[in-house]
Amino acid sequence: MNLRKTVEEVDQKYHERKVVLVDENDNELGIGGLVEAHREKGLKHRAFSLQLYRQVGDKFELLLQQRAEIKPVFPKYWANTCCYNMAPGEKYLERAVSRVKEEVGVEVGVENLRELYKFSYEADDIEGWCENELDNVVVGEWSGDLQLNLEEAMDAKWVEWDELNNDIKEGPEKYAPWFKMIVSDSRFCSVFE
């Protein structure tokens, strides 16, 4: 893969994409560009974070992905199964189904997913990039084969719930900021109790 060409192609793709701008209460404010929504202080926009999990015996494992090196925001960080910034007219669960297939090659049905809660956050990255999202946390139980799209995810792995929490405590710098917020939220934790 020619990384330089890929970066240029990805950059062009991002410049063409539109996102839904919202306030803290999820009221639509308009449509904005994906790049503008992620530069300097950013523009609050709709997003989702999908977390797939499976039960192995009496323990839960979460499917994590390591974000691709060519992503402009938080590249190479470990995060939930997949993330996405909502475009106009899209619905959360339907887009989660198609996006997880695009990113990690997972086939899952809408009936296997549920919206858990929404939260607002901001996080600065390097070189003027940032996140400023109203993030809808989506979860679903799933197990099967993966086929990574290397433009989206450079690696993926199943991690047991307690091991994940210990690793975040020992090496928080490896994990995306929104993912650490999700993992520490009692509404998310209750899924694995």
Backbone as CSV, one residue per row, in Angstrom:
resi,resn,N_x,N_y,N_z,CA_x,CA_y,CA_z,C_x,C_y,C_z
1,MET,0.861,-1.190,0.000,0.000,0.000,0.000,0.894,1.236,0.000
2,ASN,0.627,2.168,-0.898,1.351,3.442,-0.940,0.728,4.366,0.098
3,LEU,1.414,4.538,1.256,0.836,5.281,2.374,0.561,6.731,2.007
4,ARG,1.459,7.375,1.258,1.267,8.788,0.899,-0.011,8.954,0.082
5,LYS,-0.195,8.099,-0.916,-1.406,8.170,-1.735,-2.643,7.927,-0.871
6,THR,-2.545,6.967,0.014,-3.679,6.640,0.877,-4.044,7.827,1.761
7,VAL,-3.046,8.491,2.342,-3.301,9.655,3.180,-4.005,10.744,2.381
8,GLU,-3.547,10.990,1.158,-4.168,12.012,0.308,-5.603,11.630,-0.040
9,GLU,-5.830,10.368,-0.342,-7.184,9.910,-0.654,-8.104,10.042,0.552
10,VAL,-7.598,9.658,1.730,-8.387,9.765,2.950,-8.690,11.227,3.247
11,ASP,-7.688,12.105,3.090,-7.877,13.530,3.328,-8.973,14.082,2.415
12,GLN,-8.973,13.693,1.151,-10.004,14.141,0.219,-11.378,13.628,0.637
13,LYS,-11.435,12.372,1.063,-12.694,11.773,1.515,-13.255,12.551,2.704
14,TYR,-12.395,12.915,3.648,-12.835,13.672,4.819,-13.344,15.054,4.425
15,HIS,-12.690,15.697,3.472,-13.117,17.042,3.064,-14.489,17.032,2.404
16,GLU,-14.868,15.929,1.810,-16.161,15.838,1.122,-17.305,15.472,2.060
17,ARG,-17.010,14.891,3.208,-18.049,14.393,4.119,-18.709,15.506,4.913
18,LYS,-19.976,15.339,5.174,-20.765,16.276,5.983,-21.222,15.566,7.259
19,VAL,-21.385,16.351,8.324,-21.853,15.818,9.604,-23.021,16.659,10.104
20,VAL,-23.791,16.088,11.028,-24.933,16.781,11.625,-24.442,17.533,12.862
21,LEU,-24.564,18.854,12.842,-24.164,19.690,13.970,-25.319,19.777,14.960
22,VAL,-25.001,19.672,16.251,-26.033,19.654,17.295,-25.571,20.473,18.499
23,ASP,-26.539,20.753,19.381,-26.187,21.346,20.669,-26.082,20.215,21.702
24,GLU,-25.867,20.571,22.955,-25.693,19.581,24.024,-26.936,18.713,24.233
25,ASN,-28.109,19.192,23.791,-29.361,18.448,23.956,-29.786,17.707,22.696
26,ASP,-28.871,17.589,21.747,-29.098,16.872,20.492,-30.090,17.564,19.567
27,ASN,-30.259,18.872,19.739,-31.063,19.643,18.788,-30.199,19.961,17.575
28,GLU,-30.723,19.681,16.381,-29.953,19.927,15.162,-29.760,21.418,14.939
29,LEU,-28.507,21.786,14.640,-28.159,23.182,14.366,-27.829,23.411,12.902
30,GLY,-27.639,22.327,12.156,-27.297,22.456,10.743,-26.375,21.335,10.310
31,ILE,-25.755,21.560,9.158,-24.842,20.600,8.563,-23.473,21.274,8.464
32,GLY,-22.432,20.532,8.765,-21.080,21.072,8.681,-20.147,20.092,8.015
33,GLY,-18.961,20.570,7.691,-17.940,19.715,7.107,-17.252,18.880,8.172
34,LEU,-16.891,17.666,7.828,-16.236,16.767,8.771,-14.909,17.339,9.262
35,VAL,-14.128,17.909,8.362,-12.822,18.454,8.760,-13.011,19.630,9.701
36,GLU,-13.897,20.559,9.360,-14.132,21.728,10.211,-14.634,21.310,11.604
37,ALA,-15.393,20.235,11.668,-15.920,19.748,12.942,-14.815,19.184,13.839
38,HIS,-13.636,18.910,13.261,-12.535,18.296,14.001,-11.286,19.173,14.077
39,ARG,-11.406,20.460,13.756,-10.241,21.353,13.798,-10.414,22.375,14.911
40,GLU,-9.289,22.750,15.511,-9.211,23.734,16.592,-10.139,23.347,17.742
41,LYS,-11.206,24.104,18.014,-12.143,23.717,19.094,-13.217,22.758,18.598
42,GLY,-13.344,22.641,17.296,-14.312,21.734,16.711,-15.735,22.267,16.765
43,LEU,-16.637,21.550,16.122,-18.066,21.854,16.110,-18.790,20.617,16.643
44,LYS,-19.646,20.811,17.629,-20.364,19.671,18.233,-21.180,18.968,17.144
45,HIS,-20.992,17.656,17.028,-21.681,16.880,15.992,-22.073,15.509,16.537
46,ARG,-23.032,14.898,15.848,-23.521,13.572,16.238,-22.517,12.496,15.831
47,ALA,-22.375,11.531,16.719,-21.498,10.391,16.453,-22.034,9.182,17.206
48,PHE,-21.486,8.019,16.888,-21.753,6.861,17.726,-20.457,6.111,17.962
49,SER,-20.426,5.402,19.074,-19.344,4.481,19.410,-19.984,3.123,19.638
50,LEU,-19.652,2.169,18.786,-20.194,0.818,18.878,-19.218,-0.070,19.634
51,GLN,-19.731,-0.771,20.627,-18.922,-1.746,21.365,-19.565,-3.115,21.261
52,LEU,-18.888,-4.024,20.575,-19.334,-5.408,20.531,-18.649,-6.182,21.654
53,TYR,-19.371,-7.154,22.195,-18.842,-7.973,23.285,-19.338,-9.398,23.120
54,ARG,-18.687,-10.290,23.827,-19.123,-11.690,23.866,-18.915,-12.216,25.277
55,GLN,-19.704,-13.214,25.640,-19.552,-13.844,26.946,-18.803,-15.159,26.755
56,VAL,-17.737,-15.335,27.548,-16.937,-16.553,27.512,-16.949,-17.107,28.937
57,GLY,-17.712,-18.173,29.155,-17.904,-18.678,30.507,-18.665,-17.642,31.321
58,ASP,-18.112,-17.236,32.445,-18.773,-16.218,33.267,-18.122,-14.840,33.105
59,LYS,-17.299,-14.687,32.064,-16.596,-13.419,31.833,-17.034,-12.806,30.510
60,PHE,-16.860,-11.490,30.409,-17.165,-10.774,29.185,-15.872,-10.306,28.522
61,GLU,-15.834,-10.409,27.198,-14.722,-9.881,26.411,-15.265,-8.812,25.477
62,LEU,-14.488,-7.747,25.289,-14.863,-6.649,24.405,-13.964,-6.674,23.185
63,LEU,-14.543,-6.419,22.034,-13.777,-6.355,20.791,-13.283,-4.919,20.596
64,LEU,-11.970,-4.749,20.689,-11.355,-3.434,20.512,-10.684,-3.355,19.151
65,GLN,-10.536,-2.139,18.657,-9.746,-1.918,17.456,-8.673,-0.882,17.751
66,GLN,-7.542,-1.039,17.057,-6.507,-0.018,17.095,-6.689,0.828,15.843
67,ARG,-6.950,2.122,16.062,-7.251,3.020,14.957,-6.070,3.109,13.993
68,ALA,-6.382,3.180,12.699,-5.348,3.196,11.663,-4.410,4.389,11.816
69,GLU,-3.193,4.180,11.382,-2.155,5.205,11.459,-2.497,6.429,10.613
70,ILE,-3.288,6.246,9.554,-3.601,7.368,8.660,-4.836,8.153,9.083
71,LYS,-5.470,7.779,10.190,-6.613,8.574,10.682,-6.090,9.916,11.179
72,PRO,-6.785,11.017,10.876,-6.282,12.323,11.309,-6.455,12.587,12.802
73,VAL,-7.433,11.952,13.437,-7.710,12.200,14.844,-7.456,10.912,15.645
74,PHE,-6.590,11.001,16.646,-6.231,9.902,17.534,-5.837,8.622,16.788
75,PRO,-4.891,8.734,15.823,-4.411,7.535,15.136,-3.624,6.641,16.089
76,LYS,-3.700,5.342,15.844,-2.970,4.300,16.574,-3.461,4.079,18.008
77,TYR,-4.466,4.801,18.454,-5.028,4.582,19.786,-5.958,3.366,19.752
78,TRP,-6.029,2.659,20.875,-7.006,1.584,21.025,-8.348,2.192,21.423
79,ALA,-9.416,1.654,20.865,-10.762,2.185,21.124,-11.783,1.060,20.985
80,ASN,-13.045,1.437,21.069,-14.151,0.493,20.927,-14.164,-0.097,19.515
81,THR,-15.081,-1.015,19.266,-15.109,-1.771,18.016,-15.138,-0.879,16.785
82,CYS,-15.967,0.149,16.786,-15.925,1.142,15.714,-16.620,2.420,16.142
83,CYS,-16.278,3.501,15.454,-16.848,4.834,15.705,-17.259,5.436,14.372
84,TYR,-18.130,6.439,14.452,-18.552,7.084,13.203,-19.199,8.425,13.513
85,ASN,-18.988,9.392,12.627,-19.644,10.700,12.687,-20.860,10.672,11.772
86,MET,-22.028,10.935,12.317,-23.280,10.785,11.579,-23.435,11.816,10.477
87,ALA,-23.793,11.339,9.303,-24.093,12.197,8.156,-25.599,12.491,8.140
88,PRO,-26.011,13.541,7.434,-27.438,13.876,7.362,-28.275,12.695,6.874
89,GLY,-29.402,12.465,7.553,-30.357,11.440,7.149,-30.057,10.036,7.635
90,GLU,-28.934,9.828,8.291,-28.599,8.483,8.746,-29.241,8.171,10.093
91,LYS,-29.485,6.866,10.319,-30.029,6.387,11.591,-28.949,5.588,12.298
92,TYR,-28.879,5.737,13.615,-27.776,5.174,14.392,-27.559,3.678,14.177
93,LEU,-28.557,2.864,14.455,-28.342,1.420,14.426,-28.078,0.904,13.014
94,GLU,-28.794,1.438,12.031,-28.570,1.015,10.651,-27.154,1.367,10.206
95,ARG,-26.696,2.556,10.593,-25.348,2.965,10.195,-24.295,2.196,10.986
96,ALA,-24.582,1.847,12.234,-23.645,1.031,13.009,-23.421,-0.324,12.337
97,VAL,-24.493,-0.913,11.813,-24.394,-2.199,11.117,-23.490,-2.088,9.893
98,SER,-23.683,-1.052,9.083,-22.874,-0.925,7.871,-21.454,-0.468,8.192
99,ARG,-21.300,0.384,9.189,-19.970,0.914,9.498,-19.059,-0.148,10.109
100,VAL,-19.581,-1.003,10.981,-18.730,-2.034,11.578,-18.275,-3.039,10.514
101,LYS,-19.088,-3.213,9.488,-18.660,-4.067,8.372,-17.546,-3.377,7.587
102,GLU,-17.677,-2.070,7.359,-16.652,-1.314,6.624,-15.323,-1.293,7.369
103,GLU,-15.358,-1.127,8.679,-14.126,-0.952,9.448,-13.429,-2.257,9.789
104,VAL,-14.177,-3.242,10.294,-13.537,-4.475,10.767,-14.132,-5.749,10.156
105,GLY,-15.001,-5.605,9.171,-15.527,-6.765,8.463,-16.508,-7.606,9.241
106,VAL,-17.153,-7.022,10.247,-18.101,-7.751,11.090,-19.504,-7.652,10.492
107,GLU,-20.177,-8.793,10.421,-21.566,-8.819,9.982,-22.445,-9.032,11.205
108,VAL,-23.249,-8.017,11.517,-24.140,-8.065,12.669,-25.460,-7.415,12.249
109,GLY,-26.559,-7.854,12.819,-27.863,-7.306,12.469,-28.309,-6.218,13.427
110,VAL,-29.197,-5.352,12.961,-29.763,-4.293,13.802,-30.393,-4.878,15.056
111,GLU,-31.005,-6.051,14.927,-31.681,-6.673,16.070,-30.712,-7.077,17.178
112,ASN,-29.409,-7.145,16.869,-28.399,-7.507,17.862,-27.795,-6.297,18.577
113,LEU,-28.207,-5.084,18.205,-27.629,-3.864,18.764,-28.675,-3.083,19.548
114,ARG,-28.191,-2.285,20.507,-29.093,-1.375,21.208,-28.347,-0.103,21.592
115,GLU,-29.091,0.983,21.574,-28.550,2.268,22.006,-28.588,2.296,23.527
116,LEU,-27.460,2.623,24.150,-27.351,2.578,25.600,-27.547,3.961,26.223
117,TYR,-26.810,4.956,25.767,-26.928,6.333,26.265,-26.125,7.263,25.364
118,LYS,-26.314,8.557,25.555,-25.542,9.580,24.842,-24.756,10.392,25.851
119,PHE,-23.587,10.851,25.446,-22.825,11.774,26.274,-22.058,12.743,25.384
120,SER,-21.797,13.904,25.939,-21.079,14.951,25.218,-19.663,15.038,25.758
121,TYR,-18.709,15.186,24.861,-17.325,15.335,25.305,-16.516,16.121,24.271
122,GLU,-15.399,16.640,24.719,-14.423,17.302,23.868,-13.051,16.769,24.241
123,ALA,-12.187,16.583,23.243,-10.834,16.091,23.495,-9.902,16.643,22.426
124,ASP,-8.808,17.253,22.868,-7.814,17.797,21.946,-6.807,16.729,21.570
125,ASP,-6.448,16.705,20.291,-5.388,15.846,19.790,-4.243,16.754,19.343
126,ILE,-3.303,16.233,18.604,-2.170,17.043,18.160,-2.475,17.759,16.845
127,GLU,-1.649,18.770,16.534,-1.685,19.499,15.264,-3.047,20.113,14.966
128,GLY,-3.751,20.574,16.009,-5.009,21.285,15.805,-6.228,20.408,15.593
129,TRP,-6.081,19.093,15.662,-7.215,18.184,15.527,-7.875,17.978,16.886
130,CYS,-9.175,17.683,16.878,-9.897,17.471,18.126,-11.147,16.640,17.885
131,GLU,-11.773,16.246,18.978,-13.107,15.658,18.952,-14.027,16.579,19.736
132,ASN,-15.248,16.754,19.246,-16.272,17.560,19.904,-17.604,16.908,19.526
133,GLU,-17.976,15.899,20.283,-19.081,15.036,19.867,-20.175,14.895,20.906
134,LEU,-21.373,14.679,20.404,-22.456,14.109,21.188,-22.486,12.647,20.744
135,ASP,-21.949,11.789,21.579,-21.653,10.409,21.224,-22.744,9.476,21.736
136,ASN,-23.331,8.697,20.840,-24.350,7.715,21.182,-23.651,6.368,21.349
137,VAL,-23.662,5.828,22.559,-23.010,4.549,22.839,-23.966,3.426,22.456
138,VAL,-23.492,2.562,21.556,-24.270,1.432,21.049,-23.522,0.159,21.435
139,VAL,-24.248,-0.837,21.919,-23.631,-2.105,22.306,-24.359,-3.262,21.634
140,GLY,-23.648,-4.375,21.515,-24.251,-5.577,20.962,-23.401,-6.788,21.231
141,GLU,-24.054,-7.921,21.441,-23.331,-9.178,21.660,-23.098,-9.832,20.310
142,TRP,-21.849,-10.260,20.098,-21.465,-10.814,18.805,-20.184,-11.626,18.963
143,SER,-20.020,-12.624,18.127,-18.767,-13.372,18.049,-18.659,-13.921,16.637
144,GLY,-17.470,-13.855,16.076,-17.281,-14.343,14.708,-15.936,-13.914,14.159
145,ASP,-15.838,-13.934,12.844,-14.583,-13.620,12.170,-14.509,-12.138,11.803
146,LEU,-13.283,-11.626,11.773,-13.012,-10.239,11.415,-12.260,-10.182,10.096
147,GLN,-12.412,-9.065,9.399,-11.578,-8.783,8.230,-11.324,-7.283,8.249
148,LEU,-10.171,-6.880,8.801,-9.871,-5.474,9.012,-9.711,-4.715,7.705
149,ASN,-10.266,-3.503,7.673,-9.990,-2.533,6.622,-8.829,-1.698,7.150
150,LEU,-7.642,-1.873,6.600,-6.438,-1.253,7.144,-6.428,0.268,7.030
151,GLU,-7.329,0.828,6.248,-7.469,2.289,6.232,-8.236,2.774,7.457
152,GLU,-8.885,1.879,8.163,-9.684,2.222,9.336,-9.088,1.683,10.638
153,ALA,-8.653,0.434,10.622,-8.160,-0.224,11.838,-6.896,-1.009,11.511
154,MET,-5.826,-0.766,12.270,-4.574,-1.471,12.027,-4.476,-2.779,12.806
155,ASP,-5.354,-2.943,13.798,-5.355,-4.178,14.578,-6.693,-4.269,15.320
156,ALA,-6.993,-5.458,15.807,-8.197,-5.672,16.619,-7.924,-6.846,17.541
157,LYS,-8.603,-6.858,18.700,-8.427,-7.955,19.640,-9.594,-8.000,20.610
158,TRP,-9.835,-9.201,21.151,-10.788,-9.402,22.227,-10.042,-9.216,23.540
159,VAL,-10.613,-8.451,24.460,-9.991,-8.206,25.758,-11.038,-8.436,26.842
160,GLU,-10.669,-9.230,27.838,-11.568,-9.510,28.960,-11.787,-8.225,29.764
161,TRP,-13.001,-8.035,30.267,-13.430,-6.792,30.914,-12.495,-6.351,32.038
162,ASP,-12.168,-7.231,32.973,-11.292,-6.852,34.083,-9.882,-6.535,33.594
163,GLU,-9.379,-7.309,32.635,-8.050,-7.048,32.066,-8.019,-5.677,31.393
164,LEU,-9.083,-5.347,30.678,-9.161,-4.047,30.024,-9.082,-2.919,31.044
165,ASN,-9.867,-3.009,32.088,-9.863,-1.956,33.110,-8.487,-1.812,33.761
166,ASN,-7.820,-2.934,34.028,-6.472,-2.886,34.598,-5.486,-2.256,33.619
167,ASP,-5.596,-2.612,32.339,-4.669,-2.066,31.341,-4.868,-0.569,31.153
168,ILE,-6.109,-0.112,31.205,-6.374,1.327,31.093,-5.750,2.066,32.273
169,LYS,-5.828,1.471,33.463,-5.200,2.097,34.643,-3.686,2.158,34.503
170,GLU,-3.084,1.093,33.969,-1.628,1.017,33.850,-1.084,1.806,32.660
171,GLY,-1.847,1.901,31.583,-1.360,2.591,30.381,-2.441,3.387,29.695
172,PRO,-3.004,4.398,30.370,-4.127,5.140,29.792,-3.801,5.852,28.476
173,GLU,-2.538,6.131,28.254,-2.134,6.857,27.042,-2.346,6.039,25.769
174,LYS,-2.586,4.735,25.884,-2.807,3.875,24.713,-4.244,3.947,24.193
175,TYR,-5.146,4.503,25.009,-6.572,4.426,24.707,-7.145,5.783,24.318
176,ALA,-8.081,5.764,23.366,-8.751,6.988,22.922,-9.539,7.594,24.080
177,PRO,-9.592,8.921,24.165,-10.248,9.557,25.314,-11.716,9.197,25.470
178,TRP,-12.466,9.124,24.376,-13.897,8.798,24.497,-14.079,7.379,25.018
179,PHE,-13.185,6.474,24.622,-13.298,5.089,25.061,-13.074,4.978,26.564
180,LYS,-12.095,5.704,27.090,-11.859,5.694,28.537,-13.078,6.246,29.277
181,MET,-13.738,7.262,28.708,-14.949,7.817,29.332,-16.070,6.779,29.322
182,ILE,-16.221,6.082,28.214,-17.267,5.067,28.095,-17.038,3.949,29.109
183,VAL,-15.820,3.426,29.165,-15.510,2.292,30.035,-15.714,2.639,31.509
184,SER,-15.544,3.904,31.860,-15.701,4.300,33.264,-17.132,4.699,33.627
185,ASP,-18.043,4.721,32.661,-19.422,5.144,32.897,-20.250,3.979,33.454
186,SER,-20.963,4.212,34.539,-21.739,3.140,35.179,-22.808,2.561,34.254
187,ARG,-23.334,3.364,33.337,-24.346,2.860,32.404,-23.755,1.811,31.470
188,PHE,-22.505,1.993,31.103,-21.798,1.016,30.264,-21.380,-0.186,31.111
189,CYS,-20.821,0.082,32.274,-20.341,-0.986,33.166,-21.444,-1.976,33.513
190,SER,-22.690,-1.480,33.639,-23.801,-2.342,34.045,-24.061,-3.461,33.049
191,VAL,-23.625,-3.307,31.793,-23.791,-4.349,30.796,-22.975,-5.583,31.178
192,PHE,-21.862,-5.371,31.866,-20.914,-6.455,32.143,-20.931,-6.916,33.592
193,GLU,-21.974,-6.571,34.338,-22.091,-6.991,35.734,-23.002,-8.201,35.854
